[in-house]
Amino acid sequence: MASSLSRFLPYLPTQIAGLCLVLFVPELTAQAQAGSMDHSMPPGMKMNESDHSMAKVDMGLLDSISSSREGSGTSWMPDESPMFGIHAQSDDWKLMFHGNFFLESISDGSKRGDDQVGSINWVMAMAKTKLGAGNLNLRLMMSAENWTVGKCGYPDLGQTGESCNGKALHDQQHPHDLFMEVAASYQIALNHDVGIEIYGGPAGEPALGPVAFPHRLSAFPGPQGPISHHWLDATHISFGVATLGLFTKQWKTEISVFNGREPDDNRTDFDLKPMDSYSGRVSFLPTRNWALQISAGHLKEAETDESGKIIDVTRYTGSAMYHKNLDTGGNWATTVAYGENREANTISPAAIFETSLNLDNHNIVSGRLESVEKTGRDLSIPVAGLTEKGYRIAKYSVGYMYQINQIGNWTPGLGFSVTSTTIPSDLVPTYGERNPLGYVIFASLRPAAMKMDGMDGMKGM
């Protein structure tokens, strides 16, 4: 305990800075606005200039933005997004519980692949209330993967990133930390068209990349993470983050400072370090069906080169998400994204196309196509001369899930996916074959889609 406190205390001031902004700046802003508020009618009401005998509701900026667009961290999804969760009311607080649980059997193929039976999972709790003139949102997200898939994670051929037992992980997806998000956000309208969002906490997500894959509707049907994860959304667990955003009904511009170092393989603690990385993102929702974003960030001490030196990474991303609700009760969700990592003298790109078609709220088909350039060092290739050479890894998957009838507030499902990975010819001696095949068989459980009245109840607070 003493050693954990000694590691924690030097970084405590920077870690709680974001939460201090969230808790105290809104009160000062509300007090400043109070003197100029017209108390002759309730807030949010204004007189119709053509008929002074009637009061007309002014929805305002915050009330016009649906909770359905909330993605991971402060990212945006299309407004036409179903919400999966269990909601409740406690005094002035609106509460929602969200999650996704898989029990899966993975067989990855090739000499480097592995087999595993485990559980990929996460849970999230949110609490919203009015505070001053704005809305306060508290978020807690957790995962038990450290125990259910093991300290070093689960098989995922072609995957790279983070380390375990002092060695870089390859062909394996690291488990998520016990605390994936411990953060708060505050939104306040400056006027009818423009608002400010403040977000921060000891664990959270900076303004960098698209909606993280555990939250993407296009990735929901299957358990495995994409091999482009560390080119797009790996910073969705950053131990120390503060974000300031300016938004309208369609646009949001954000800047973040955060700890860009990768978490260590002790998945139950907070890996707090200086918040000396930075990023910026611009998001745009042109219609209810589309969400677009471009972002860039500089990650301090994010990777280790072949000599063991810790180096910085500069990351660029762009993405488009399309969601469409169907008359059958299902939905169609597609994400297209591009990411680029620049480190030392290398530039490596990644691209992903991901889609999920829920035909009737029972039958769901999905697909994912990825292409990522990874070095021999990324893949831990034990062959001299191949360490710094770049290799294009392509991975394709198709899947099907059947959702069983809803049980209470929960929706169980059964499904499978089949994957094919294209291995470059130089790496065939290491992997054993050019196109290894793998599969995943799984059972799933998640909260049912919230009804419109529940969604409206979470809207705008």
N, C-alpha and C positions, 0 to 999 in steps of 0.2 A: 504493500500500500504506500509506504514512504517513497519508494522509487517512482511509483506512478505519479504521486503528487509533485515530486521534484521535476519530472518531465512536463507536467501540466502547467505549473505556476508561471514559468517564464513567458508563456504565450497567452496566458489568461486574459490580459488586457485587450489584445488585438482580437481574440476570439469573441469577446462579449461586446465589442464595439458596435457590431451590426445590430445586436439585440437592444443595446442602449438607444440607438437611433430609432428603432421601431417603437420602443416604449415611451420615450420622452419627447421626441420631436413632434409627434402628432398632437400631444397635449398642448404644446406651445402654439402650434398652428391653430388648434381649435379655439384657444383663448384669444388669439389675435383676431379670429373671424367673429367671435361672439359680440364684440362691440359694434360691428357693422351689420349684424343680423337683424332683419325685420321680424319682430316677435308678434306682429299683428295677426299672423296666421302660422300654422304649423310649418316647419321646414319641409321643403319639397313641394310646396303649393304656391301657385301664383295666379293672379287674376287674369281672366280672359279679357283682353283689351276691348273686344267688341261687345262684351256683356259683363259689366261689373257686378252683376247680381249673382254670378256663379263663380265658383273656384274650380280651377282645372289642374289636374296632377301633372307636375313636371318630373318625368322619370329621372332626369339627371344622368351624369356620366356613369357613376358606379352602378346604378340600378339598371342601366342599359347593357351592361356587360355580363353575360351568362357565366356561371361557374363551370359550365361544360367545356369552356375553352382552356381551363387550367390544366397544364401539363405538368411535367416534372420541374421542380424549382420554380422559376418564373417564366418558363417557356409557354407558348401558346399553341393550342390545337385548333382546328376549325370549330366554329360555333355549332355546327351540326354533328356533334359527337355525343353518343350515348354515355351516360354516367353509370358506373357500376358501384354500388355501395349500399350501406345501411345507414339511414339518417335518423336523427332524433333531435328533440328540443329540450334544453334544460335552462329554465329562466330565460336570460337574454342570449344564451349561447346556442348556436346551431352546430350539431355534431355529425360527423360522417366517418364511417369505417369502410376501408377499401382493402383489397388484397388479391393475391393470386397464388394458388397452391397447386403444385404438381407432384405426383409420384410417378417417376419415370424409370425406364430401363433403356440405357444407351449402349449401342454397339457401334464403334466408330470406324472400323475397317483399317487396313494397312498395318505395316509393322509398327508404326508409331501410334496407332490408335489404341483405344482401351475400351473396356466394358465396365459399366457401373449401374447399380440400382440405388437410387437415392431420391431426394426431394428438393426441388428448386422452389423457392417460396419467398414471399414478402408480405408484410401487412403495413397498413398506414391508417393513422387516425388524424383527423382535422377538427379543429374547433374554431368557429367564427363568431364574432360579435361586433357590435358597433362600439367605437371608441372615439370620443370627441366628434369631429365632423367626418370621420372616415371609418374604414373597416379593418379590424385586426384579425389575422388568420394565424393560428398556431398549428404546426405540422410535426408529426412524429412518424418516422418510417423505419421499420426494423425487419431483419431477416435472420432465420435460424440456419442458414446454409453452412455456417462453420461446422455444425454438427451433422447436418443431413446430407451434405455431399462431401464433407471432409475439408480439412485445412487447406488442401491444395486444389480443391474444386472438382469439376466434372469434365469428362472427355468432350472435346470440341475441336476436331481436326482442323488445323490451319490457324487456330486461335493463338494469340500471343499477348503479353502484357502482365505486369506485376511479377512477384517472385514468391517462392515458398521454400523454406528450409535453406535459405541462402542461395538458391539457384533460380534463374529466370524461368518462368513458366512457358511452355510451348505445347501446342496441340491440346490445350486444356483451358477452360474458363475458370478464373479464380472465383471463389465464393464471395458473395456480398458481405460487407461488415454487418455486425449485429445492429449498429446504429447507422442507418443509411441516410437519415435526415432528422435533424433536431434544429428547427428553425422557425422563424416568425416573419410575417410580412405585414405591411400596413399600406393601405391605399387611401388617398385623399384627393378629392377633385379640387383643382385650382379655380376652375370655372366650369361652364356647361360642356366644354369641349376637351379640356386638357386636365390630366391628373398626374400625380406622383406616386410611385411605388417604391417602398424601402423594404429590403429583404436581407436577412442575415441570421447567422447562428454558428454554433460549433461544428455542425455537420450539415452540409447542404450542397446546392448546385449553382455554380456561377453562370453568367449569361454567355454560354459558349456551346454551340451545337444545337441540333434539333432536339425534340422531346426524347428523353432517354428511352431505350428499348423496353424496359419493364412497363412503361406507361403507354407505349404506342399501341393504338388499336390495331394497326397492321401487323404487329408482332405478337398480339395477345394469344392466338391459338396455340403456339408452340413454346416449349420451355427453353430451348437453347439460345444463347446469345449470339449475335452476328460477329463474324471475324473482323469486321470493320469497326468494332466497338471503340478501340483505342485511337481511331482516326476521327471519330464523330462525337461520342457522348460519354467517354470514360470519366470525365470530370463530374459526373452526376453524384459522386460521393467525394466531396472535398472537405477536409477537416479544417474549417475556418473559411468563411465567405461573407462578404457584404456587397450588396448590389443596390444601385440607385437607377430607377427607370422613370421615363417620361412617356405617357401614353395618351392616346385618343381612342375612339371607338374602333379604329382599324389599324393604327400604327402603335408601335412601342419601340423606343430606343433605350438601351441599357448599357451601363458600365459596371464592372465588377472588379474587386480585389479579392484574392483568395490564396489559399495554400494549394499549389499545383503539384505537390509531390504525391507519388502513389502511396496508398496505404501499405503498411507492412503486413506480414502474415499472422500477426496477432489480431484476430478479427473482432475482439470484444472490447477494445479500448478506443480512445480518441487519439489519433495520431496528429496532435496539434503542433504546428510549426508556423514560422512567420508567414503572414499573408502578403507575399512579395511577387505573386503572379497577377496578371491583369487580363481583362478581356472586354469585348464590346459586341453587342448584337443589335440588329435591326429586324423587327418582325412586322409582317403586313398580312392582314386578313382582307383580301379584296371582296370576297363574298362569304356566305355562311359555310360554303363547302371547302374553301381553300385556306391554308395557312403557309406562308412563306417566311423564310428567315435566311439571313447571311450573318456570319460571325467570324471573329478572329480573336486569338488569345496568345499570350506569351507565358509559357509554363516554366517556372524556375525549378531547376534540378529535378526534372521529370523522368529522365531516362539515364541509363548507364551504357557507356560505349564499350568497345571491345577491350580497351585497356583497363576498364574498371572505373574510369572517371565519370562522375555524375555531370550530365550536360542538360542544357535547356532545350525546350521544344517550342516552336512557333506553329500554331495550328490555324487553319482556315476551313470553314465549312459553309455549305449552302444546302438548303433542302426545301422541298415542297410536299405538303400533305394534303390529300383529298379524302373527304368523308362524305358519304351519301347515305341517308336513311332510306330504306326500301319500303314499299307498300306492304310487303309480306311480314313486316316486323323485324327484318334483319337489317344489315347495313353493309356497305362496301368501304374499305379503308385502304389507301395506298400511300406509301412514302417513297420518295426518290431523294437521295442525298449524296453529296460529294464531300469528301474531307481530304485534307492534305497536311502532312506533318513535315516540318522542316527542322532538321537537327544537324549540327555541325555542317558538313558539306553535302548532305544528302537531302533529297526531296522525294517523298513517297506519297502517292495518291491512293484513294480508296473510293469506291462507288457502290451503292446498294439500291436495289429495287425490291420493294417488299409490299405484298398485297394480301388482303384477307377479305373473303366474300362470305358473309353470313347470309345464306339463302333464305332462311325462314325461322331463325332463332333456334334451330336445331342442327341443321347441316351447315358446316363451315369448312370451306376449302381455302388453302393458303399457299403462298409461294414466296421464295426469296432467292434473288440472284445477287452475288457479290463478286467484286474483283478488287483485290488489295495487293499493293506492292510491298513486300517485306524482305528485309535483308537476311542473309544467313545468320547474322547475329540475333535478329529478332526470333528466328526459328531454332536457335541453338544447334545449328548444323555442325557436327564434329568433324569437319573436313577442312584442311588447310587451304587457303586461297578462296574460300567461298563465303567468308564471314561478312565482308562488306558489299558483296555483290547483291543487287536487287533481283527479286523473283516475283513474278506475277502469280498469285494464288487465286483461283476462281472456285467458288462454291455455290452449288445449286441445291435447293430443297423444295419439295412439294409435300403438303400435308393435308390431313382431313381430321376433323373433330366432330363428334356427335354430342350435342348438349341434351342431356336427359331433362325431363320435366322438372321445373323448379320445385325445390323442397324448402318451404318457408321462405327465407330471404336468400337462399343459396341456389346456385346452379351448378350441378355436377356435370362432368363430361368425360368422354373416352376418345382417344385419338392416336394417331401415328404420323410420322413424317419420314421421308426417305431423302438422303443427301448423297450428292456426288461431288467430290473435290478433284479439281484438275491440278496435278503436281507438275512443275517444270521438269524437263528431262534431266537437268543436273542433279535434281534432288530425288530421282527415282531410286537410286541405290540406298538412300536413307529411308525412304518411305515404303519401298518394296514394290510399288505399282504406280502407274500413271493416273488412273482414275478410281481410287478406292471408293467403295460404297458403304454407307452407314445407315442406321435407322434408329428411331426413338419410338417407343410405345409408352403411352402415358395415360394416367387418370388425372383429372383436374377438378378444382373446386374454387369458385369465386362468388362474391355477392351478385345477386341478380341485378339487371338494369333497373335503375330508379325510374318510377313513373313520373309523368310530367309535373304532377303536383309537388312531388318531392324535389324535382329539379328546380321548379319555380321557387320553392321554399329556400333553396340555397342561393338564389340569384340576387346579387346586389346587396344582400343582407338588409 
